[in-house]
């Protein structure tokens, strides 16, 4: 996948390049056709989201619906909420996720 077509806010991704290689994150915003903003609530917090190229991400068919709804409605999504939502998809469970 080289473009942001088909990606949505709240979708789970994993970094395959850079200092954050191997970290599971979620899409916070779509910047343009090649870049997204990603957060994990820990290293990459909501106030310091990381701009990443799509080609440097593994995209999963998983959408964190609760987080997505909070972000789109202007609710009180915070870093702890994102960490908690991403926890089941981190390191030890990543081999069970479906890759797009």
Secondary structure, 3 states (H helix, E strand, C coil): CCCCCCCCCCEEEEECCCCCCCCEEEEEEECCCCEEEEECCCCCCHHHCEEEEHHHEEEEEEECHHHHHHHHHCCCCCHHHHHHHHHHHCHHHHHHCCEC
